[in-house]
């Protein structure tokens, strides 16, 4: 059961990499909300910011064409998740396709095109963004 909405969760989440998770009893959180308004405001503000980010990312992706969407995902891993131009892709091509609303074949083809154009280098699951500027242009124009 979630704190303020439906009795059943509408979605699930999973970690991209091994993670440590801390669980807190829901009744404890509800009690803190009732006793500590400042805690409630801080937590609700954080939740609101995360929701805004998710909504903005979804809208941004949906307004792009295929190559722009794939570029966006690669930039997200480069700039937000790993903060590195070289990283092990933590998801499959199918999972990328599902996330951006495209077919797996189109994602594979686009990654192959990026590789041919020298924008990325691929070594198994490892991706190197070779031309960050070009990838950013594709994402913005997409």
C-alpha positions as CSV (number, residue, x, y, z in Angstrom):
1,X,0.0,0.0,0.0
2,X,1.4,3.4,-0.8
3,X,1.2,6.4,1.5
4,X,-1.4,8.7,-0.1
5,X,-2.8,7.0,-3.2
6,X,-4.2,3.6,-4.3
7,X,-4.0,0.5,-2.1
8,X,-2.0,-1.3,-4.8
9,X,1.1,0.0,-6.4
10,X,0.7,1.0,-10.1
11,X,4.3,0.3,-11.0
12,X,7.5,-1.3,-9.9
13,X,11.1,-0.1,-9.9
14,X,14.4,-1.9,-10.3
15,X,18.0,-0.8,-9.8
16,X,20.3,-0.6,-12.8
17,X,23.2,-1.9,-10.7
18,X,23.8,-3.6,-7.4
19,X,22.4,-1.3,-4.7
20,X,21.9,-1.0,-1.0
21,X,18.3,-0.3,0.1
22,X,17.1,0.9,3.4
23,X,13.5,0.2,4.2
24,X,11.5,2.1,6.8
25,X,8.2,1.1,8.3
26,X,5.4,3.0,6.7
27,X,3.7,3.6,10.0
28,X,6.9,5.3,11.3
29,X,6.9,7.7,8.3
30,X,3.2,8.5,8.8
31,X,3.9,9.2,12.5
32,X,6.8,11.5,11.5
33,X,4.5,13.4,9.1
34,X,2.0,14.0,11.9
35,X,4.6,15.1,14.5
36,X,7.1,16.9,12.3
37,X,5.7,19.3,9.7
38,X,9.2,20.3,8.6
39,X,10.1,16.7,7.9
40,X,6.9,16.3,5.9
41,X,7.6,19.4,3.8
42,X,11.2,18.4,3.0
43,X,10.1,14.9,2.0
44,X,7.1,16.1,-0.1
45,X,9.3,18.7,-1.7
46,X,11.9,16.0,-2.7
47,X,9.1,13.7,-4.0
48,X,7.7,16.6,-6.0
49,X,11.1,17.4,-7.5
50,X,11.6,13.8,-8.5
51,X,8.1,13.6,-10.1
52,X,8.7,16.8,-12.0
53,X,12.0,15.4,-13.4
54,X,10.3,12.1,-14.5
55,X,7.5,14.0,-16.2
56,X,9.9,16.4,-17.9
57,X,12.1,13.5,-19.1
58,X,9.1,11.6,-20.5
59,X,7.8,14.7,-22.3
60,X,11.3,15.5,-23.7
61,X,11.8,12.0,-25.0
62,X,8.3,11.8,-26.5
63,X,8.9,15.0,-28.5
64,X,12.0,13.6,-30.2
65,X,12.4,11.4,-33.3
66,X,14.1,8.0,-33.0
67,X,17.8,9.2,-33.3
68,X,17.1,12.0,-30.9
69,X,15.6,9.6,-28.4
70,X,18.6,7.2,-28.5
71,X,21.0,10.1,-28.3
72,X,19.0,11.4,-25.2
73,X,19.4,8.0,-23.5
74,X,23.1,7.9,-24.2
75,X,23.6,11.4,-22.9
76,X,21.5,10.5,-19.8
77,X,23.9,7.7,-18.9
78,X,26.9,9.8,-19.8
79,X,26.0,13.0,-17.9
80,X,23.6,11.9,-15.2
81,X,24.3,8.3,-14.2
82,X,28.0,7.7,-14.8
83,X,29.3,11.2,-15.3
84,X,31.7,9.6,-17.8
85,X,32.0,9.1,-21.5
86,X,32.8,5.4,-21.0
87,X,30.4,3.2,-19.2
88,X,28.9,-0.3,-19.2
89,X,25.4,-0.1,-20.6
90,X,23.3,-1.4,-17.7
91,X,20.3,-2.3,-19.8
92,X,19.6,-4.2,-22.9
93,X,18.7,-2.7,-26.3
94,X,15.2,-4.0,-25.8
95,X,14.9,-2.2,-22.4
96,X,16.1,1.0,-24.1
97,X,13.5,0.5,-26.8
98,X,10.8,0.0,-24.3
99,X,11.8,3.1,-22.4
100,X,11.8,5.4,-25.5
101,X,8.8,3.8,-27.2
102,X,10.6,2.4,-30.2
103,X,11.3,-1.0,-31.6
104,X,14.4,-3.0,-30.5
105,X,15.5,-3.2,-34.2
106,X,15.4,0.6,-34.6
107,X,17.5,1.1,-31.4
108,X,20.1,-1.4,-32.6
109,X,20.1,0.2,-36.1
110,X,20.5,3.7,-34.6
111,X,23.4,2.6,-32.3
112,X,25.0,0.9,-35.3
113,X,24.7,4.2,-37.3
114,X,26.1,6.2,-34.4
115,X,29.1,3.7,-34.3
116,X,29.6,4.0,-38.1
117,X,29.5,7.8,-37.8
118,X,32.2,7.8,-35.1
119,X,29.8,9.2,-32.5
120,X,30.2,6.2,-30.2
121,X,32.5,3.2,-29.9
122,X,31.0,-0.1,-28.7
123,X,33.0,-2.9,-27.0
124,X,30.4,-5.5,-26.0
125,X,28.3,-3.8,-23.2
126,X,30.8,-1.0,-22.9
127,X,29.9,2.3,-24.7
128,X,32.3,5.1,-25.3
129,X,30.9,8.5,-26.4
130,X,33.5,9.6,-28.8
131,X,31.8,12.7,-30.1
132,X,29.8,14.3,-27.2
133,X,29.1,17.5,-29.1
134,X,27.6,15.7,-32.1
135,X,25.5,13.5,-29.7
136,X,24.2,16.6,-28.0
137,X,23.2,18.2,-31.3
138,X,21.4,15.1,-32.4
139,X,19.5,14.9,-29.1
140,X,18.5,18.6,-29.3
141,X,17.4,18.5,-32.9
142,X,15.7,15.1,-32.5
